[in-house]
Amino acid sequence: MSIQCEMMQKSSASSLPVVISRLEQARTLVMQWYASWIYQRRVTRSRRVLEALPEHILHDIGWPNVDDRLPGIPRKPS
């Protein structure tokens, strides 16, 4: 009986680094996803601000490209 308990203690102790490693991988994955999400959010916000500007200002700053518009956001008349 004591041999079985001893083996159980060893096996549970060896699984701790595996659990820590998996948690670290999960944390890294979540941090990468969050950084990507924050970046995309900033890009979207910046484009919305640019698209809200009048046409003559957009032309002055070199934003005449129709492909740069966000989908689903209509152009505001100047």
CYANA upper distance limits for C-alpha pairs under 8 A (distance plus 0.5 A):
  1 MET  CA      5 CYS  CA      6.98
  2 SER  CA      6 GLU  CA      6.53
  3 ILE  CA      7 MET  CA      6.69
  4 GLN  CA      8 MET  CA      6.67
  5 CYS  CA      9 GLN  CA      6.73
  6 GLU  CA     10 LYS  CA      6.89
  7 MET  CA     11 SER  CA      6.68
  8 MET  CA     12 SER  CA      6.58
  9 GLN  CA     13 ALA  CA      6.58
 10 LYS  CA     14 SER  CA      6.71
 11 SER  CA     15 SER  CA      6.92
 12 SER  CA     16 LEU  CA      7.35
 14 SER  CA     18 VAL  CA      8.06
 15 SER  CA     19 VAL  CA      6.80
 16 LEU  CA     20 ILE  CA      6.70
 17 PRO  CA     21 SER  CA      6.47
 18 VAL  CA     22 ARG  CA      6.69
 19 VAL  CA     23 LEU  CA      6.63
 20 ILE  CA     24 GLU  CA      6.63
 21 SER  CA     25 GLN  CA      6.75
 22 ARG  CA     26 ALA  CA      6.63
 23 LEU  CA     27 ARG  CA      6.57
 24 GLU  CA     28 THR  CA      6.65
 25 GLN  CA     29 LEU  CA      6.68
 26 ALA  CA     30 VAL  CA      6.66
 27 ARG  CA     31 MET  CA      6.61
 28 THR  CA     32 GLN  CA      6.69
 29 LEU  CA     33 TRP  CA      6.71
 30 VAL  CA     34 TYR  CA      6.55
 31 MET  CA     35 ALA  CA      6.61
 32 GLN  CA     36 SER  CA      6.70
 33 TRP  CA     37 TRP  CA      6.59
 34 TYR  CA     38 ILE  CA      6.59
 35 ALA  CA     39 TYR  CA      6.67
 36 SER  CA     40 GLN  CA      6.70
 37 TRP  CA     41 ARG  CA      6.61
 38 ILE  CA     42 ARG  CA      6.76
 39 TYR  CA     43 VAL  CA      6.79
 40 GLN  CA     44 THR  CA      6.63
 41 ARG  CA     45 ARG  CA      6.62
 42 ARG  CA     46 SER  CA      6.57
 43 VAL  CA     47 ARG  CA      6.68
 44 THR  CA     48 ARG  CA      6.69
 44 THR  CA     70 LEU  CA      8.32
 45 ARG  CA     49 VAL  CA      6.79
 46 SER  CA     50 LEU  CA      6.74
 47 ARG  CA     51 GLU  CA      6.50
 47 ARG  CA     69 ARG  CA      7.97
 47 ARG  CA     70 LEU  CA      7.71
 48 ARG  CA     52 ALA  CA      6.67
 48 ARG  CA     70 LEU  CA      8.01
 49 VAL  CA     53 LEU  CA      7.45
 50 LEU  CA     58 LEU  CA      7.97
 51 GLU  CA     58 LEU  CA      8.37
 51 GLU  CA     69 ARG  CA      7.59
 51 GLU  CA     75 ARG  CA      7.63
 51 GLU  CA     76 LYS  CA      8.44
 52 ALA  CA     75 ARG  CA      8.11
 52 ALA  CA     76 LYS  CA      7.03
 53 LEU  CA     57 ILE  CA      6.99
 53 LEU  CA     58 LEU  CA      6.96
 54 PRO  CA     58 LEU  CA      6.88
 54 PRO  CA     76 LYS  CA      7.99
 54 PRO  CA     77 PRO  CA      7.67
 54 PRO  CA     78 SER  CA      5.35
 55 GLU  CA     59 HIS  CA      6.65
 55 GLU  CA     77 PRO  CA      8.33
 55 GLU  CA     78 SER  CA      6.61
 56 HIS  CA     60 ASP  CA      6.77
 57 ILE  CA     61 ILE  CA      6.81
 58 LEU  CA     62 GLY  CA      6.62
 58 LEU  CA     63 TRP  CA      5.48
 58 LEU  CA     64 PRO  CA      6.85
 59 HIS  CA     63 TRP  CA      6.16
 59 HIS  CA     64 PRO  CA      6.05
 63 TRP  CA     68 ASP  CA      8.45
 65 ASN  CA     69 ARG  CA      8.21
 69 ARG  CA     73 ILE  CA      8.17
